[in-house]
């Protein structure tokens, strides 16, 4: 029983690390933009396939991106903290980011749905 709980926890950690790793790959390939202004710009220009907002972002920011993503039919996820998102990109804290490549967005979605 205890072993099962430990395995489940470590699996969630592994899935979370994989998602952060894919975000880093997307950033290195210039298939990701970060920051509120650039994320909003990509969503409104129909170039974003997925938007991720940090769990510790303000309620106003979450609501703004949720409404925007619903209107423009873009996938929306709340995942990680500002520091974790920024660290995975090799930058400072980031509250929001958008993935601009369909294949990478699908791969990240797969990991986020299991996390």
GIZI-V164493 format. One record per helix or strand of 3 or more residues. SS is the DSSP state (A for helix, B for strand). FROM is the first residue (numbers start at 0). TO is the last residue. Records with the same first field share a line. If there is no record, write none. Layout:
SS = FROM-TO / FROM-TO
This chain:
A = 1-27 / 35-43 / 58-71 / 81-88 / 101-113
B = 31-33 / 49-52 / 74-77 / 95-98
